[in-house]
Amino acid sequence: MKIDFKKLIIGVLVFSVLLAAFSLVYYYIYFLPQLEIKQIELERQKQEQLERQLEEERKERERVRERNRYLLEQCLNQAYDAYETGWNKSCESLEREKDCDLPSDLADHWNKIHREYREDCFKKYPQD
């Protein structure tokens, strides 16, 4: 039995060309599109994660804003109560009725304290 090397070489070359062609077809028709789909899906997941993170940060800022509003209101009420209590005690010490007209130096003193308390409240609980 004699081997025809010419036909064998042609057969090997044809097989090699077909194998290369099928490999290219597989790469461009199946593998590359799947890779692109995975990359698109990964980008979509990253975008969703970023959007969730931004939404959580927005909610947290809103919670802080609401908390500050509430605490500011409480602080301002306390500042006014302290102001009113001090004013009325000054009235009592002068043997006057509550919410009386105080001498200007005393009135200025309590107004200054009230203003400082209010300023402290706005510093502690800033509003956007």
C-alpha positions as CSV (number, residue, x, y, z in Angstrom):
1,M,0.0,0.0,0.0
2,K,1.5,3.2,-1.2
3,I,0.7,6.5,0.5
4,D,0.0,9.4,-1.8
5,F,1.7,12.3,0.1
6,K,0.3,14.8,-2.3
7,K,-3.3,13.9,-1.5
8,L,-2.5,13.6,2.2
9,I,-0.9,17.1,2.2
10,I,-3.9,18.5,0.3
11,G,-6.3,16.8,2.7
12,V,-4.4,18.2,5.7
13,L,-4.4,21.7,4.2
14,V,-8.2,21.5,3.4
15,F,-8.8,20.2,7.0
16,S,-6.7,23.0,8.4
17,V,-8.5,25.7,6.4
18,L,-11.9,24.3,7.3
19,L,-10.8,24.2,11.0
20,A,-9.6,27.8,10.9
21,A,-12.8,28.9,9.1
22,F,-15.0,27.1,11.7
23,S,-12.9,28.6,14.5
24,L,-13.4,32.1,13.1
25,V,-17.1,31.5,12.6
26,Y,-17.4,30.3,16.2
27,Y,-15.4,33.3,17.5
28,Y,-17.4,35.9,15.6
29,I,-20.9,34.3,15.6
30,Y,-21.0,32.9,19.1
31,F,-18.1,33.8,21.4
32,L,-17.7,37.5,20.7
33,P,-21.4,38.4,20.9
34,Q,-21.6,36.4,24.2
35,L,-18.6,38.4,25.5
36,E,-20.3,41.7,24.5
37,I,-23.6,40.6,26.2
38,K,-21.7,39.8,29.4
39,Q,-19.9,43.2,29.2
40,I,-23.2,45.0,28.7
41,E,-24.8,43.1,31.5
42,L,-21.9,44.0,33.8
43,E,-22.1,47.7,32.9
44,R,-25.9,47.6,33.5
45,Q,-25.3,46.0,36.9
46,K,-22.7,48.6,37.8
47,Q,-25.1,51.4,36.7
48,E,-27.9,49.9,38.8
49,Q,-25.5,49.7,41.8
50,L,-24.5,53.3,41.3
51,E,-28.1,54.4,41.1
52,R,-29.0,52.4,44.3
53,Q,-26.0,54.0,46.1
54,L,-27.0,57.5,44.9
55,E,-30.6,56.9,46.0
56,E,-29.4,55.7,49.4
57,E,-27.2,58.8,49.8
58,R,-30.1,61.0,48.8
59,K,-32.4,59.3,51.4
60,E,-29.7,59.6,54.0
61,R,-29.3,63.4,53.3
62,E,-33.1,63.7,53.5
63,R,-33.2,61.9,56.8
64,V,-30.4,64.2,58.1
65,R,-32.3,67.2,56.8
66,E,-35.5,66.1,58.5
67,R,-33.7,65.3,61.7
68,N,-32.0,68.8,61.6
69,R,-35.4,70.5,61.0
70,Y,-36.9,68.7,64.0
71,L,-33.9,69.3,66.2
72,L,-33.7,73.0,65.1
73,E,-37.4,73.5,66.0
74,Q,-36.8,71.9,69.4
75,C,-33.7,74.0,70.0
76,L,-35.5,77.2,69.0
77,N,-38.4,76.3,71.3
78,Q,-35.9,75.7,74.2
79,A,-34.1,79.0,73.4
80,Y,-37.4,80.8,73.5
81,D,-38.5,79.1,76.7
82,A,-35.2,80.0,78.4
83,Y,-35.6,83.6,77.1
84,E,-39.1,83.8,78.4
85,T,-38.3,82.2,81.7
86,G,-35.3,84.6,82.2
87,W,-37.4,87.6,81.2
88,N,-40.2,86.6,83.6
89,K,-37.8,86.0,86.5
90,S,-36.4,89.4,85.9
91,C,-39.9,90.8,86.0
92,E,-40.5,88.9,89.3
93,S,-37.3,90.2,90.8
94,L,-38.5,93.8,90.0
95,E,-41.9,92.8,91.6
96,R,-43.7,93.1,88.3
97,E,-46.2,90.9,86.4
98,K,-45.0,88.2,83.9
99,D,-44.1,89.5,80.4
100,C,-43.6,93.0,81.8
101,D,-41.6,95.9,80.2
102,L,-38.1,95.5,81.5
103,P,-35.6,98.4,81.8
104,S,-33.7,98.7,78.5
105,D,-30.4,97.3,79.9
106,L,-32.1,94.2,81.2
107,A,-34.3,93.8,78.1
108,D,-31.2,94.1,75.9
109,H,-29.5,91.5,78.0
110,W,-32.3,88.9,77.5
111,N,-32.7,89.8,73.9
112,K,-28.9,89.3,73.4
113,I,-29.1,85.9,75.1
114,H,-32.1,84.8,73.0
115,R,-30.3,85.9,69.8
116,E,-27.2,83.9,70.8
117,Y,-29.2,80.8,71.7
118,R,-31.0,81.0,68.3
119,E,-27.6,81.5,66.5
120,D,-26.3,78.4,68.3
121,C,-29.3,76.4,67.2
122,F,-28.8,77.4,63.6
123,K,-25.1,76.4,63.9
124,K,-25.8,73.1,65.5
125,Y,-28.6,72.2,63.1
126,P,-27.9,73.8,59.7
127,Q,-30.6,73.9,57.1
128,D,-30.0,73.5,53.4
